[in-house]
Amino acid sequence: MSPIRGLDAPTIMRIGAARLTAGLDRMPRLDLEAHRDIFGPLPRLSAEELVSMTEQVDLRGQGGAAFPFARKLSAVVKNAEENDCAPVVVVNATEGEPGSTKDKMLMIRSPYLILSGAALVAEAIGAEEIVIGVAGDELANRSMEAAIAAEPGLRKIARVVQMPDRFISGESGALVRGINGKRPVPPGRKVLASDFGVADLPTLLSNASTFAQLAVLALLGPERFAAVGTPEEPGTVLLSVGGSAANRRWSRCPPVFRWRRSSTSARPRRATVFSSAAITACGCRPARHTWYPSPVKAWPPWAARLARESCSRSATGPAPWARCRGSPATSPESRPVSAGRASLACRRSPGR
Protein backbone atom coordinates (compact mmCIF):
# COMPACT_ATOMS: atom_id res chain seq x y z
CA MET A 1 0.00 0.00 0.00
CA SER A 2 0.92 3.64 -0.27
CA PRO A 3 3.34 5.12 2.28
CA ILE A 4 1.40 8.39 1.96
CA ARG A 5 -1.10 8.34 4.82
CA GLY A 6 -4.30 10.38 4.99
CA LEU A 7 -4.41 10.56 1.21
CA ASP A 8 -6.64 13.34 -0.12
CA ALA A 9 -5.88 12.77 -3.77
CA PRO A 10 -7.85 14.06 -6.75
CA THR A 11 -10.89 12.01 -7.70
CA ILE A 12 -10.42 10.00 -10.89
CA MET A 13 -13.10 9.45 -13.51
CA ARG A 14 -12.74 8.24 -17.05
CA ILE A 15 -14.37 7.98 -20.45
CA GLY A 16 -12.90 5.09 -22.43
CA ALA A 17 -10.23 2.56 -21.53
CA ALA A 18 -7.90 3.31 -18.62
CA ARG A 19 -4.34 4.14 -19.66
CA LEU A 20 -2.71 6.78 -17.48
CA THR A 21 -5.22 5.95 -14.74
CA ALA A 22 -4.83 2.15 -14.89
CA GLY A 23 -5.13 0.59 -11.44
CA LEU A 24 -6.37 3.71 -9.71
CA ASP A 25 -9.85 2.24 -9.34
CA ARG A 26 -8.40 -0.31 -6.92
CA MET A 27 -5.67 1.62 -5.08
CA PRO A 28 -5.31 5.19 -3.84
CA ARG A 29 -1.64 5.16 -4.90
CA LEU A 30 0.42 2.75 -6.96
CA ASP A 31 3.60 1.82 -5.13
CA LEU A 32 6.51 0.18 -6.93
CA GLU A 33 5.13 -3.35 -6.71
CA ALA A 34 1.65 -2.31 -7.84
CA HIS A 35 3.08 -0.32 -10.73
CA ARG A 36 5.09 -3.30 -11.92
CA ASP A 37 2.10 -5.63 -11.63
CA ILE A 38 -0.24 -3.33 -13.57
CA PHE A 39 2.03 -1.90 -16.25
CA GLY A 40 4.62 -4.63 -16.63
CA PRO A 41 8.19 -4.13 -17.85
CA LEU A 42 9.18 -1.27 -20.11
CA PRO A 43 10.91 -2.13 -23.37
CA ARG A 44 14.46 -0.91 -23.72
CA LEU A 45 14.65 1.67 -26.51
CA SER A 46 17.42 3.61 -28.19
CA ALA A 47 17.25 7.35 -28.76
CA GLU A 48 16.54 6.73 -32.45
CA GLU A 49 13.67 4.39 -31.60
CA LEU A 50 12.18 6.91 -29.19
CA VAL A 51 12.40 9.68 -31.77
CA SER A 52 10.72 7.45 -34.34
CA MET A 53 7.90 6.41 -31.99
CA THR A 54 7.12 9.93 -30.83
CA GLU A 55 7.18 11.18 -34.42
CA GLN A 56 4.73 8.50 -35.52
CA VAL A 57 2.10 9.62 -33.02
CA ASP A 58 3.18 13.28 -33.02
CA LEU A 59 3.57 13.30 -29.25
CA ARG A 60 3.39 16.87 -28.01
CA GLY A 61 4.34 18.48 -24.73
CA GLN A 62 1.44 18.35 -22.28
CA GLY A 63 2.29 21.55 -20.43
CA GLY A 64 0.82 24.16 -22.75
CA ALA A 65 3.14 24.90 -25.67
CA ALA A 66 2.41 21.58 -27.42
CA PHE A 67 5.97 21.45 -28.78
CA PRO A 68 6.81 18.23 -30.67
CA PHE A 69 8.63 15.92 -28.28
CA ALA A 70 10.63 14.27 -31.07
CA ARG A 71 12.18 17.60 -32.12
CA LYS A 72 13.17 18.40 -28.54
CA LEU A 73 14.64 14.93 -28.02
CA SER A 74 16.58 15.09 -31.30
CA ALA A 75 18.06 18.46 -30.39
CA VAL A 76 19.28 17.20 -27.01
CA VAL A 77 20.86 14.09 -28.54
CA LYS A 78 22.56 16.16 -31.26
CA ASN A 79 23.99 18.72 -28.82
CA ALA A 80 25.18 16.03 -26.40
CA GLU A 81 27.01 14.21 -29.20
CA GLU A 82 28.58 17.39 -30.56
CA ASN A 83 29.82 18.45 -27.12
CA ASP A 84 30.73 14.91 -25.99
CA CYS A 85 28.83 15.21 -22.73
CA ALA A 86 26.05 13.44 -20.86
CA PRO A 87 22.67 15.24 -21.05
CA VAL A 88 20.24 15.78 -18.19
CA VAL A 89 16.52 14.95 -17.98
CA VAL A 90 14.25 17.43 -16.20
CA VAL A 91 10.63 16.68 -15.29
CA ASN A 92 8.65 19.90 -14.99
CA ALA A 93 6.13 19.04 -12.29
CA THR A 94 5.55 22.57 -11.00
CA GLU A 95 2.08 22.83 -12.62
CA GLY A 96 1.48 26.52 -12.07
CA GLU A 97 -1.54 26.72 -14.37
CA PRO A 98 -4.55 27.77 -12.23
CA GLY A 99 -7.22 25.09 -12.13
CA SER A 100 -4.99 22.30 -13.41
CA THR A 101 -4.42 19.24 -11.22
CA LYS A 102 -3.55 16.57 -13.78
CA ASP A 103 0.17 16.50 -12.95
CA LYS A 104 -0.51 16.50 -9.21
CA MET A 105 -2.93 13.62 -9.66
CA LEU A 106 -0.25 11.54 -11.37
CA MET A 107 2.40 12.58 -8.85
CA ILE A 108 0.21 11.58 -5.93
CA ARG A 109 -1.45 8.47 -7.28
CA SER A 110 0.82 7.07 -10.01
CA PRO A 111 4.29 8.58 -9.54
CA TYR A 112 6.15 5.69 -11.17
CA LEU A 113 4.39 6.30 -14.48
CA ILE A 114 6.06 9.72 -14.64
CA LEU A 115 9.37 8.40 -13.36
CA SER A 116 9.40 5.41 -15.70
CA GLY A 117 8.96 7.69 -18.70
CA ALA A 118 11.79 9.92 -17.50
CA ALA A 119 14.02 6.91 -16.75
CA LEU A 120 13.27 5.43 -20.17
CA VAL A 121 14.51 8.61 -21.84
CA ALA A 122 17.53 8.85 -19.54
CA GLU A 123 18.55 5.31 -20.48
CA ALA A 124 18.07 5.99 -24.18
CA ILE A 125 20.11 9.22 -24.38
CA GLY A 126 22.74 8.34 -21.77
CA ALA A 127 21.65 10.91 -19.18
CA GLU A 128 23.27 10.57 -15.78
CA GLU A 129 20.77 12.65 -13.83
CA ILE A 130 17.01 13.10 -13.61
CA VAL A 131 15.74 16.23 -11.86
CA ILE A 132 12.10 16.63 -10.87
CA GLY A 133 11.12 20.27 -10.40
CA VAL A 134 8.16 20.64 -8.01
CA ALA A 135 6.29 23.51 -6.39
CA GLY A 136 3.53 23.96 -3.87
CA ASP A 137 1.70 20.70 -3.31
CA GLU A 138 3.34 19.02 -0.32
CA LEU A 139 1.51 15.71 -0.77
CA ALA A 140 2.49 15.40 -4.42
CA ASN A 141 6.10 16.27 -3.64
CA ARG A 142 6.31 13.73 -0.81
CA SER A 143 4.84 11.09 -3.09
CA MET A 144 7.56 11.67 -5.69
CA GLU A 145 10.30 11.63 -3.05
CA ALA A 146 8.95 8.40 -1.58
CA ALA A 147 8.81 6.80 -5.04
CA ILE A 148 12.44 7.68 -5.72
CA ALA A 149 13.56 6.45 -2.31
CA ALA A 150 11.86 3.09 -2.83
CA GLU A 151 13.65 2.26 -6.11
CA PRO A 152 17.43 1.66 -5.91
CA GLY A 153 18.09 2.60 -9.53
CA LEU A 154 16.28 5.90 -9.18
CA ARG A 155 18.00 6.78 -5.92
CA LYS A 156 21.30 6.91 -7.80
CA ILE A 157 20.25 9.35 -10.50
CA ALA A 158 17.01 11.15 -9.54
CA ARG A 159 16.40 14.07 -7.19
CA VAL A 160 13.57 16.46 -6.39
CA VAL A 161 14.13 20.23 -6.42
CA GLN A 162 11.63 22.53 -4.73
CA MET A 163 10.68 25.73 -6.56
CA PRO A 164 8.67 28.73 -5.28
CA ASP A 165 4.93 28.15 -5.52
CA ARG A 166 4.08 30.63 -8.25
CA PHE A 167 3.04 30.53 -11.87
CA ILE A 168 6.34 31.71 -13.33
CA SER A 169 8.27 28.85 -11.68
CA GLY A 170 7.09 26.52 -14.43
CA GLU A 171 8.64 28.54 -17.24
CA SER A 172 11.48 26.43 -18.63
CA GLY A 173 14.18 29.07 -18.23
CA ALA A 174 13.07 29.88 -14.68
CA LEU A 175 13.02 26.19 -13.77
CA VAL A 176 16.52 25.62 -15.13
CA ARG A 177 17.82 28.68 -13.28
CA GLY A 178 16.23 27.46 -10.05
CA ILE A 179 17.78 24.01 -10.42
CA ASN A 180 21.14 25.67 -11.04
CA GLY A 181 20.84 27.54 -7.74
CA LYS A 182 19.96 30.90 -9.26
CA ARG A 183 16.90 33.08 -8.85
CA PRO A 184 14.04 31.13 -10.49
CA VAL A 185 12.88 33.73 -12.98
CA PRO A 186 13.05 33.73 -16.78
CA PRO A 187 16.55 34.65 -17.97
CA GLY A 188 15.43 37.69 -20.01
CA ARG A 189 16.54 36.22 -23.30
CA LYS A 190 15.49 32.87 -24.64
CA VAL A 191 17.97 30.12 -23.86
CA LEU A 192 16.99 26.65 -25.02
CA ALA A 193 17.41 23.97 -22.39
CA SER A 194 18.47 21.60 -25.16
CA ASP A 195 21.50 23.87 -25.68
CA PHE A 196 22.34 25.09 -22.17
CA GLY A 197 20.28 23.61 -19.37
CA VAL A 198 21.13 22.16 -15.96
CA ALA A 199 24.84 22.79 -15.25
CA ASP A 200 25.02 24.18 -18.81
CA LEU A 201 24.51 20.67 -20.19
CA PRO A 202 22.05 19.73 -22.94
CA THR A 203 18.81 19.15 -21.06
CA LEU A 204 15.62 17.38 -22.05
CA LEU A 205 12.96 19.35 -20.17
CA SER A 206 9.33 18.37 -20.48
CA ASN A 207 6.09 18.31 -18.52
CA ALA A 208 5.34 15.52 -16.03
CA SER A 209 2.32 14.30 -18.01
CA THR A 210 4.43 14.14 -21.16
CA PHE A 211 6.75 11.61 -19.55
CA ALA A 212 3.73 9.60 -18.37
CA GLN A 213 2.35 9.57 -21.92
CA LEU A 214 5.77 8.52 -23.18
CA ALA A 215 5.75 5.51 -20.84
CA VAL A 216 2.32 4.50 -22.15
CA LEU A 217 3.52 4.92 -25.73
CA ALA A 218 6.54 2.69 -25.07
CA LEU A 219 4.32 0.03 -23.51
CA LEU A 220 1.66 0.05 -26.23
CA GLY A 221 3.69 0.91 -29.31
CA PRO A 222 2.64 3.59 -31.83
CA GLU A 223 -0.14 1.60 -33.50
CA ARG A 224 -1.98 0.67 -30.32
CA PHE A 225 -1.34 4.10 -28.79
CA ALA A 226 -3.02 5.68 -31.82
CA ALA A 227 -5.92 3.20 -31.83
CA VAL A 228 -7.96 5.90 -30.06
CA GLY A 229 -8.03 9.56 -30.85
CA THR A 230 -7.85 11.31 -34.18
CA PRO A 231 -5.17 11.03 -36.89
CA GLU A 232 -4.08 14.58 -36.03
CA GLU A 233 -4.01 13.97 -32.27
CA PRO A 234 -3.80 10.29 -31.34
CA GLY A 235 -4.24 8.93 -27.85
CA THR A 236 -6.06 10.17 -24.78
CA VAL A 237 -5.95 13.34 -22.71
CA LEU A 238 -6.31 14.28 -19.05
CA LEU A 239 -8.84 16.95 -18.07
CA SER A 240 -8.93 18.76 -14.72
CA VAL A 241 -12.49 19.63 -13.72
CA GLY A 242 -13.46 21.93 -10.88
CA GLY A 243 -15.81 24.67 -9.80
CA SER A 244 -19.54 24.22 -9.33
CA ALA A 245 -20.39 20.57 -9.88
CA ALA A 246 -22.80 17.92 -8.63
CA ASN A 247 -20.07 16.20 -6.64
CA ARG A 248 -19.38 18.34 -3.57
CA ARG A 249 -15.92 16.85 -3.11
CA TRP A 250 -14.85 18.66 -6.25
CA SER A 251 -14.75 21.98 -4.44
CA ARG A 252 -11.88 20.68 -2.28
CA CYS A 253 -10.17 18.37 -4.70
CA PRO A 254 -10.86 18.92 -8.42
CA PRO A 255 -11.26 15.58 -10.22
CA VAL A 256 -9.23 14.53 -13.21
CA PHE A 257 -10.91 12.95 -16.21
CA ARG A 258 -9.37 10.71 -18.81
CA TRP A 259 -10.94 11.77 -22.09
CA ARG A 260 -10.85 9.32 -24.98
CA ARG A 261 -10.53 11.28 -28.20
CA SER A 262 -12.34 9.93 -31.24
CA SER A 263 -13.28 11.00 -34.74
CA THR A 264 -16.86 11.68 -33.61
CA SER A 265 -16.00 13.45 -30.39
CA ALA A 266 -12.91 15.54 -30.93
CA ARG A 267 -10.71 16.57 -28.07
CA PRO A 268 -10.89 20.26 -27.08
CA ARG A 269 -8.11 22.22 -28.72
CA ARG A 270 -7.82 24.77 -25.92
CA ALA A 271 -8.54 24.99 -22.24
CA THR A 272 -12.22 25.60 -21.70
CA VAL A 273 -13.81 27.28 -18.70
CA PHE A 274 -17.55 26.84 -18.28
CA SER A 275 -19.80 29.06 -16.21
CA SER A 276 -20.69 26.07 -14.01
CA ALA A 277 -17.64 23.81 -14.33
CA ALA A 278 -14.07 24.77 -15.12
CA ILE A 279 -12.43 22.33 -17.50
CA THR A 280 -8.73 22.62 -18.19
CA ALA A 281 -7.78 20.61 -21.26
CA CYS A 282 -4.26 19.68 -20.26
CA GLY A 283 -2.31 18.34 -23.17
CA CYS A 284 -2.93 20.85 -25.91
CA ARG A 285 -2.42 24.57 -25.38
CA PRO A 286 -4.01 24.59 -21.91
CA ALA A 287 -2.99 28.18 -21.24
CA ARG A 288 -5.67 29.43 -23.63
CA HIS A 289 -9.27 29.72 -22.54
CA THR A 290 -12.67 29.96 -24.14
CA TRP A 291 -15.89 30.72 -22.29
CA TYR A 292 -19.00 28.73 -23.09
CA PRO A 293 -22.39 29.83 -21.84
CA SER A 294 -24.87 27.93 -19.73
CA PRO A 295 -27.10 25.91 -20.19
CA VAL A 296 -25.46 22.64 -21.21
CA LYS A 297 -27.32 22.54 -24.52
CA ALA A 298 -25.26 25.54 -25.67
CA TRP A 299 -21.95 23.74 -25.04
CA PRO A 300 -19.99 21.86 -27.71
CA PRO A 301 -20.98 18.17 -28.02
CA TRP A 302 -17.86 16.84 -26.30
CA ALA A 303 -18.37 19.17 -23.33
CA ALA A 304 -22.06 18.44 -22.94
CA ARG A 305 -21.35 14.71 -22.97
CA LEU A 306 -18.60 15.12 -20.38
CA ALA A 307 -20.89 17.13 -18.10
CA ARG A 308 -23.75 14.63 -18.34
CA GLU A 309 -21.69 11.48 -17.94
CA SER A 310 -19.01 12.59 -15.50
CA CYS A 311 -20.80 11.91 -12.24
CA SER A 312 -21.47 8.27 -13.12
CA ARG A 313 -18.04 7.43 -14.50
CA SER A 314 -15.12 5.87 -12.66
CA ALA A 315 -11.58 4.82 -13.37
CA THR A 316 -12.47 1.14 -13.56
CA GLY A 317 -11.47 -1.24 -16.31
CA PRO A 318 -8.32 -3.08 -17.29
CA ALA A 319 -5.37 -1.36 -18.83
CA PRO A 320 -5.37 -1.76 -22.63
CA TRP A 321 -2.19 -3.84 -22.51
CA ALA A 322 -3.37 -6.16 -19.71
CA ARG A 323 -4.64 -8.93 -21.98
CA CYS A 324 -2.50 -8.38 -25.06
CA ARG A 325 0.61 -10.52 -25.04
CA GLY A 326 1.85 -9.14 -28.32
CA SER A 327 2.47 -5.63 -27.03
CA PRO A 328 6.05 -4.33 -26.77
CA ALA A 329 5.81 -4.68 -22.99
CA THR A 330 5.18 -8.43 -23.12
CA SER A 331 6.72 -9.60 -26.37
CA PRO A 332 9.78 -11.90 -26.27
CA GLU A 333 11.83 -9.20 -27.99
CA SER A 334 11.43 -6.82 -25.08
CA ARG A 335 14.60 -6.22 -23.11
CA PRO A 336 14.17 -5.01 -19.51
CA VAL A 337 15.82 -1.67 -18.86
CA SER A 338 19.01 -2.02 -16.87
CA ALA A 339 18.89 -1.66 -13.09
CA GLY A 340 21.45 1.14 -13.10
CA ARG A 341 19.16 3.58 -14.89
CA ALA A 342 15.51 2.70 -15.37
CA SER A 343 14.64 -0.50 -13.60
CA LEU A 344 11.32 0.52 -12.07
CA ALA A 345 8.99 -1.44 -14.36
CA CYS A 346 11.20 -4.34 -15.33
CA ARG A 347 9.62 -7.21 -13.48
CA ARG A 348 6.78 -9.21 -14.96
CA SER A 349 3.80 -9.82 -12.75
CA PRO A 350 3.12 -13.45 -11.74
CA GLY A 351 -0.05 -13.45 -13.79
CA ARG A 352 1.66 -12.73 -17.10
C-alpha positions in Angstrom: 0.0 0.0 0.0 0.9 3.6 -0.3 3.3 5.1 2.3 1.4 8.4 2.0 -1.1 8.3 4.8 -4.3 10.4 5.0 -4.4 10.6 1.2 -6.6 13.3 -0.1 -5.9 12.8 -3.8 -7.8 14.1 -6.8 -10.9 12.0 -7.7 -10.4 10.0 -10.9 -13.1 9.4 -13.5 -12.7 8.2 -17.1 -14.4 8.0 -20.5 -12.9 5.1 -22.4 -10.2 2.6 -21.5 -7.9 3.3 -18.6 -4.3 4.1 -19.7 -2.7 6.8 -17.5 -5.2 5.9 -14.7 -4.8 2.1 -14.9 -5.1 0.6 -11.4 -6.4 3.7 -9.7 -9.9 2.2 -9.3 -8.4 -0.3 -6.9 -5.7 1.6 -5.1 -5.3 5.2 -3.8 -1.6 5.2 -4.9 0.4 2.7 -7.0 3.6 1.8 -5.1 6.5 0.2 -6.9 5.1 -3.3 -6.7 1.6 -2.3 -7.8 3.1 -0.3 -10.7 5.1 -3.3 -11.9 2.1 -5.6 -11.6 -0.2 -3.3 -13.6 2.0 -1.9 -16.2 4.6 -4.6 -16.6 8.2 -4.1 -17.9 9.2 -1.3 -20.1 10.9 -2.1 -23.4 14.5 -0.9 -23.7 14.7 1.7 -26.5 17.4 3.6 -28.2 17.2 7.3 -28.8 16.5 6.7 -32.4 13.7 4.4 -31.6 12.2 6.9 -29.2 12.4 9.7 -31.8 10.7 7.5 -34.3 7.9 6.4 -32.0 7.1 9.9 -30.8 7.2 11.2 -34.4 4.7 8.5 -35.5 2.1 9.6 -33.0 3.2 13.3 -33.0 3.6 13.3 -29.2 3.4 16.9 -28.0 4.3 18.5 -24.7 1.4 18.4 -22.3 2.3 21.6 -20.4 0.8 24.2 -22.8 3.1 24.9 -25.7 2.4 21.6 -27.4 6.0 21.5 -28.8 6.8 18.2 -30.7 8.6 15.9 -28.3 10.6 14.3 -31.1 12.2 17.6 -32.1 13.2 18.4 -28.5 14.6 14.9 -28.0 16.6 15.1 -31.3 18.1 18.5 -30.4 19.3 17.2 -27.0 20.9 14.1 -28.5 22.6 16.2 -31.3 24.0 18.7 -28.8 25.2 16.0 -26.4 27.0 14.2 -29.2 28.6 17.4 -30.6 29.8 18.4 -27.1 30.7 14.9 -26.0 28.8 15.2 -22.7 26.0 13.4 -20.9 22.7 15.2 -21.1 20.2 15.8 -18.2 16.5 14.9 -18.0 14.2 17.4 -16.2 10.6 16.7 -15.3 8.6 19.9 -15.0 6.1 19.0 -12.3 5.6 22.6 -11.0 2.1 22.8 -12.6 1.5 26.5 -12.1 -1.5 26.7 -14.4 -4.6 27.8 -12.2 -7.2 25.1 -12.1 -5.0 22.3 -13.4 -4.4 19.2 -11.2 -3.6 16.6 -13.8 0.2 16.5 -12.9 -0.5 16.5 -9.2 -2.9 13.6 -9.7 -0.2 11.5 -11.4 2.4 12.6 -8.9 0.2 11.6 -5.9 -1.5 8.5 -7.3 0.8 7.1 -10.0 4.3 8.6 -9.5 6.1 5.7 -11.2 4.4 6.3 -14.5 6.1 9.7 -14.6 9.4 8.4 -13.4 9.4 5.4 -15.7 9.0 7.7 -18.7 11.8 9.9 -17.5 14.0 6.9 -16.7 13.3 5.4 -20.2 14.5 8.6 -21.8 17.5 8.9 -19.5 18.5 5.3 -20.5 18.1 6.0 -24.2 20.1 9.2 -24.4 22.7 8.3 -21.8 21.7 10.9 -19.2 23.3 10.6 -15.8 20.8 12.7 -13.8 17.0 13.1 -13.6 15.7 16.2 -11.9 12.1 16.6 -10.9 11.1 20.3 -10.4 8.2 20.6 -8.0 6.3 23.5 -6.4 3.5 24.0 -3.9 1.7 20.7 -3.3 3.3 19.0 -0.3 1.5 15.7 -0.8 2.5 15.4 -4.4 6.1 16.3 -3.6 6.3 13.7 -0.8 4.8 11.1 -3.1 7.6 11.7 -5.7 10.3 11.6 -3.0 9.0 8.4 -1.6 8.8 6.8 -5.0 12.4 7.7 -5.7 13.6 6.4 -2.3 11.9 3.1 -2.8 13.6 2.3 -6.1 17.4 1.7 -5.9 18.1 2.6 -9.5 16.3 5.9 -9.2 18.0 6.8 -5.9 21.3 6.9 -7.8 20.3 9.4 -10.5 17.0 11.2 -9.5 16.4 14.1 -7.2 13.6 16.5 -6.4 14.1 20.2 -6.4 11.6 22.5 -4.7 10.7 25.7 -6.6 8.7 28.7 -5.3 4.9 28.2 -5.5 4.1 30.6 -8.2 3.0 30.5 -11.9 6.3 31.7 -13.3 8.3 28.8 -11.7 7.1 26.5 -14.4 8.6 28.5 -17.2 11.5 26.4 -18.6 14.2 29.1 -18.2 13.1 29.9 -14.7 13.0 26.2 -13.8 16.5 25.6 -15.1 17.8 28.7 -13.3 16.2 27.5 -10.1 17.8 24.0 -10.4 21.1 25.7 -11.0 20.8 27.5 -7.7 20.0 30.9 -9.3 16.9 33.1 -8.8 14.0 31.1 -10.5 12.9 33.7 -13.0 13.1 33.7 -16.8 16.5 34.6 -18.0 15.4 37.7 -20.0 16.5 36.2 -23.3 15.5 32.9 -24.6 18.0 30.1 -23.9 17.0 26.6 -25.0 17.4 24.0 -22.4 18.5 21.6 -25.2 21.5 23.9 -25.7 22.3 25.1 -22.2 20.3 23.6 -19.4 21.1 22.2 -16.0 24.8 22.8 -15.2 25.0 24.2 -18.8 24.5 20.7 -20.2 22.0 19.7 -22.9 18.8 19.1 -21.1 15.6 17.4 -22.0 13.0 19.3 -20.2 9.3 18.4 -20.5 6.1 18.3 -18.5 5.3 15.5 -16.0 2.3 14.3 -18.0 4.4 14.1 -21.2 6.7 11.6 -19.6 3.7 9.6 -18.4 2.3 9.6 -21.9 5.8 8.5 -23.2 5.8 5.5 -20.8 2.3 4.5 -22.1 3.5 4.9 -25.7 6.5 2.7 -25.1 4.3 0.0 -23.5 1.7 0.1 -26.2 3.7 0.9 -29.3 2.6 3.6 -31.8 -0.1 1.6 -33.5 -2.0 0.7 -30.3 -1.3 4.1 -28.8 -3.0 5.7 -31.8 -5.9 3.2 -31.8 -8.0 5.9 -30.1 -8.0 9.6 -30.9 -7.9 11.3 -34.2 -5.2 11.0 -36.9 -4.1 14.6 -36.0 -4.0 14.0 -32.3 -3.8 10.3 -31.3 -4.2 8.9 -27.8 -6.1 10.2 -24.8 -6.0 13.3 -22.7 -6.3 14.3 -19.1 -8.8 16.9 -18.1 -8.9 18.8 -14.7 -12.5 19.6 -13.7 -13.5 21.9 -10.9 -15.8 24.7 -9.8 -19.5 24.2 -9.3 -20.4 20.6 -9.9 -22.8 17.9 -8.6 -20.1 16.2 -6.6 -19.4 18.3 -3.6 -15.9 16.9 -3.1 -14.8 18.7 -6.3 -14.7 22.0 -4.4 -11.9 20.7 -2.3 -10.2 18.4 -4.7 -10.9 18.9 -8.4 -11.3 15.6 -10.2 -9.2 14.5 -13.2 -10.9 13.0 -16.2 -9.4 10.7 -18.8 -10.9 11.8 -22.1 -10.8 9.3 -25.0 -10.5 11.3 -28.2 -12.3 9.9 -31.2 -13.3 11.0 -34.7 -16.9 11.7 -33.6 -16.0 13.5 -30.4 -12.9 15.5 -30.9 -10.7 16.6 -28.1 -10.9 20.3 -27.1 -8.1 22.2 -28.7 -7.8 24.8 -25.9 -8.5 25.0 -22.2 -12.2 25.6 -21.7 -13.8 27.3 -18.7 -17.6 26.8 -18.3 -19.8 29.1 -16.2 -20.7 26.1 -14.0 -17.6 23.8 -14.3 -14.1 24.8 -15.1 -12.4 22.3 -17.5 -8.7 22.6 -18.2 -7.8 20.6 -21.3 -4.3 19.7 -20.3 -2.3 18.3 -23.2 -2.9 20.9 -25.9 -2.4 24.6 -25.4 -4.0 24.6 -21.9 -3.0 28.2 -21.2 -5.7 29.4 -23.6 -9.3 29.7 -22.5 -12.7 30.0 -24.1 -15.9 30.7 -22.3 -19.0 28.7 -23.1 -22.4 29.8 -21.8 -24.9 27.9 -19.7 -27.1 25.9 -20.2 -25.5 22.6 -21.2 -27.3 22.5 -24.5 -25.3 25.5 -25.7 -22.0 23.7 -25.0 -20.0 21.9 -27.7 -21.0 18.2 -28.0 -17.9 16.8 -26.3 -18.4 19.2 -23.3 -22.1 18.4 -22.9 -21.3 14.7 -23.0 -18.6 15.1 -20.4 -20.9 17.1 -18.1 -23.7 14.6 -18.3 -21.7 11.5 -17.9 -19.0 12.6 -15.5 -20.8 11.9 -12.2 -21.5 8.3 -13.1 -18.0 7.4 -14.5 -15.1 5.9 -12.7 -11.6 4.8 -13.4 -12.5 1.1 -13.6 -11.5 -1.2 -16.3 -8.3 -3.1 -17.3 -5.4 -1.4 -18.8 -5.4 -1.8 -22.6 -2.2 -3.8 -22.5 -3.4 -6.2 -19.7 -4.6 -8.9 -22.0 -2.5 -8.4 -25.1 0.6 -10.5 -25.0 1.9 -9.1 -28.3 2.5 -5.6 -27.0 6.0 -4.3 -26.8 5.8 -4.7 -23.0 5.2 -8.4 -23.1 6.7 -9.6 -26.4 9.8 -11.9 -26.3 11.8 -9.2 -28.0 11.4 -6.8 -25.1 14.6 -6.2 -23.1 14.2 -5.0 -19.5 15.8 -1.7 -18.9 19.0 -2.0 -16.9 18.9 -1.7 -13.1 21.4 1.1 -13.1 19.2 3.6 -14.9 15.5 2.7 -15.4 14.6 -0.5 -13.6 11.3 0.5 -12.1 9.0 -1.4 -14.4 11.2 -4.3 -15.3 9.6 -7.2 -13.5 6.8 -9.2 -15.0 3.8 -9.8 -12.8 3.1 -13.5 -11.7 -0.1 -13.4 -13.8 1.7 -12.7 -17.1 
